[in-house]
Amino acid sequence: MTIPSIGGNGDNLNKIQINPIANDIQNSLEQAPVQTSTEAPASQVAQPSQQAEEEYSIEQFKKDYVKLLEEKVMPVLLGFEGERKKRLKWAVTAAIVFGIAAVCVFLFVDGRGSGDLFWGCIAAAFGIWYWIKKSFEKKVKKLIMPTLMHAVPGFYWQETPPVKPEEIESCMIIPFAKKCSKKFDDCFIGTYRDVKVAISECEYELGSGNNAKTILEGVVIKFSMNKNFDGVTVIRPKKPGYRDKYDDLKRAKMSEVKLEDPEFDKKYVVYSTDQIESRYLLTTAFMERFKQIETAFSSKFAYASFYGNSVFIAPHTGCDLFNLCSLVKPIGNREQFETLFNEFASILALVDHFKLDKKLGL
C-alpha cells in the first residue's frame, strides 16, 4: 500500500524500500528492552514523553522502523525459516487431501447433500491453510511486533482489542453491529502528536453461509479528543453491499443532515442528534479529507462517528491488514514489512491529515 500525499508529516511519504541500514540513519532511537507482554502498560501508554510527542514524525518512524527491522527483527526471523517450510508442507498436504476428497464427492456421490459436502471439502482445504498460516503468524508476531513498535514512542501491539465491541456498538459506527459475528486480529494502542490512538483490526459479518454479508473488514480507529461532543454524529456509506436503511440511527432519535457537497452526498449519508454541531464538525475541508481515506487505505468505503470524546473512523479494506509470515515466501521477505509499514503509517497519517492534534481543527 502506498500512502498518498495527504498533508502533514506524511506528505512526502511513499512506499519505502527496506534495505540494509543507510549510513545517514540517525542513532537517536533508545534501545529499550523488548516488551514481551501483549498488553500495553497503562502508565506507559498514558504518559509518553512530551519530547517524543512534539518531535516525532512519520519520517522519523520510517528511519527507526528500518533500523529495528535490520538490527533486531531479521536475526530473530531467520531462525523460523525451517518451521515455515515445515508448515508449508503441512498446508499443501492438507489442501491436496481435501481437494481429492472434493473431486471424489463430485464424481461418485449423488443425492441430497452432495453439493454441501463438496463445498465443505473445498472450504476445509482453504480453512486449514488459513489456520496453519495464522497460527504461525501469531507465534512470530508475539516475538517481533513489540520490538517493531519501539519505532513509535509510546505505541504497543496487543492481541485484545482496545476499541471493544461494546464501544463500537455504542458509537453506532457500524450497522447491525450487535447481530454480527465478530473477529479481531492485530491491535495497537498509543499516542501520536499528543493524540491517543486505539486501533482494532476486525471483521464484522451479518448472517451465515451463503447469506453472509461482510459489513466491515478493516480497522476501527479511535482518536481521543480534547473535548466532549454534545451529540452523536454518524457517517455511513450509501451502497456498501448491504441494505442499510439507517433504522438504528432513526430509533436513536437521529435525523439526517443535509450537506452542501453533492459528491459527498452521493457516497455517504450523515445522521446526528445535534444538527448544529454536526455542521460545525462536517466542514468542507473535513469532507474532502474523509473522501481521501479510501485512497489512503485502498478501501471501498469508510464509516465514521463522533461520540463522547472520540472520533471513530473505520475504513473497509476487504483484506487482512498487518499481514506477515507468508507460507510461500521466505520468512525474511522484506516486501511484507514494506506493506506493514505503509499500513500502520497510513493510520498515523490520519492524525496529521485530520489535524487532530489541534483544538479539534477539523
Summary of the structure (lengths in Angstrom):
residues: 362
radius of gyration: 22.2
end to end distance: 25.5
largest distance: 70.4
contacts: 1092
relative contact order: 0.16
helix: 45%
strand: 18%
